[in-house]
Amino acid sequence: MLYRPVGILLGMAGGALASTLFARAWAAVGNGDAPDAMDEEREWKEILLAAALQGAIFAVVKAAVDRSGALGVRRLTGTWPG
């Protein structure tokens, strides 16, 4: 129960980190800003590549943040959250 507020804060920080990482990754592989699915001037392959890259980055960051938060709670309290 006490982990929930910590988890929310970690999730927000993780989202911000993932957004930054995605912007940097897209700058390295794409043309300009990342495409939006509704951008009619962009090709399917560019839109799907951006979506796949963004999804992978967000999933990895979420797993890393969740795991790190749980390990931190265990170190502080001696119990695994959840």
C-alpha positions as CSV (number, residue, x, y, z in Angstrom):
1,M,0.0,0.0,0.0
2,L,2.8,2.4,0.8
3,Y,4.6,1.6,-2.4
4,R,1.7,2.9,-4.6
5,P,2.7,6.7,-4.3
6,V,6.3,5.8,-4.9
7,G,5.4,3.7,-7.9
8,I,3.3,6.6,-9.3
9,L,6.2,9.0,-9.0
10,L,8.7,6.5,-10.4
11,G,6.3,5.9,-13.3
12,M,6.1,9.6,-14.1
13,A,9.9,9.9,-14.0
14,G,10.2,6.8,-16.2
15,G,7.8,8.3,-18.7
16,A,9.8,11.5,-18.9
17,L,13.0,9.5,-19.3
18,A,11.5,7.3,-22.0
19,S,10.2,10.3,-23.9
20,T,13.7,11.9,-23.9
21,L,15.3,8.6,-25.0
22,F,12.8,8.2,-27.8
23,A,13.4,11.7,-29.1
24,R,17.1,11.1,-29.1
25,A,16.8,7.7,-30.8
26,W,14.4,9.1,-33.4
27,A,16.8,12.0,-34.1
28,A,19.5,9.4,-34.9
29,V,17.4,7.2,-37.2
30,G,14.5,9.4,-38.6
31,N,13.9,12.6,-40.5
32,G,12.9,15.5,-38.3
33,D,10.2,15.0,-35.6
34,A,8.7,11.5,-35.0
35,P,5.7,10.9,-37.2
36,D,2.1,10.8,-35.9
37,A,-0.1,8.0,-37.1
38,M,-2.5,10.6,-38.6
39,D,0.3,12.4,-40.5
40,E,-0.8,11.8,-44.1
41,E,2.5,13.0,-45.5
42,R,4.5,10.2,-43.8
43,E,4.9,6.7,-45.2
44,W,3.6,3.6,-43.4
45,K,7.1,2.2,-42.8
46,E,8.2,5.4,-41.1
47,I,5.1,5.6,-38.9
48,L,5.4,1.9,-37.9
49,L,9.1,2.1,-37.3
50,A,8.5,5.1,-35.0
51,A,5.7,3.3,-33.1
52,A,7.9,0.1,-32.7
53,L,10.9,2.1,-31.5
54,Q,8.8,4.1,-29.1
55,G,7.0,1.0,-27.7
56,A,10.3,-0.8,-27.2
57,I,11.9,2.1,-25.4
58,F,8.9,2.7,-23.1
59,A,8.6,-1.0,-22.3
60,V,12.3,-1.3,-21.4
61,V,12.3,1.9,-19.3
62,K,9.1,0.8,-17.5
63,A,10.5,-2.6,-16.6
64,A,13.8,-1.0,-15.4
65,V,12.0,1.6,-13.3
66,D,9.5,-1.0,-11.8
67,R,12.3,-3.4,-11.0
68,S,14.5,-0.8,-9.5
69,G,11.7,0.6,-7.4
70,A,10.8,-2.8,-6.0
71,L,14.5,-3.5,-5.2
72,G,14.7,-0.2,-3.4
73,V,11.6,-0.9,-1.3
74,R,13.0,-4.4,-0.4
75,R,16.3,-2.8,0.7
76,L,14.5,-0.3,2.8
77,T,11.8,-2.4,4.3
78,G,13.0,-6.0,3.9
79,T,9.8,-7.0,2.0
80,W,9.0,-7.2,-1.7
81,P,6.2,-4.8,-2.7
82,G,3.0,-6.3,-4.2
